[in-house]
């Protein structure tokens, strides 16, 4: 499984995302991984289009075949416990 957060550093919600990601790493003791994608890059734009992501930040859990398992959109961000299950072990 794979968890991706789609967000951009140059936004008003960036500090909330950075704080959430820091808390996620702390709470999981660095054993879980979340991939970060900027929707304003070519790869990020393609990813957002593929999964019909139009609001940021969005956290999306995908299975090994790329099927959406769970999705959280906008703020407030989900509780870390809601995402931990889906995150890949490092």
ABEGO torsion letter per residue (X at the ends): XBBBBBBBAABAAAAAAAAAAAAAAAAAGGABBBBBBBAABAAAAAAAAAAGBABOBBBBBBBAAGBBABBBBEOBBBBAAAAAAABBBX
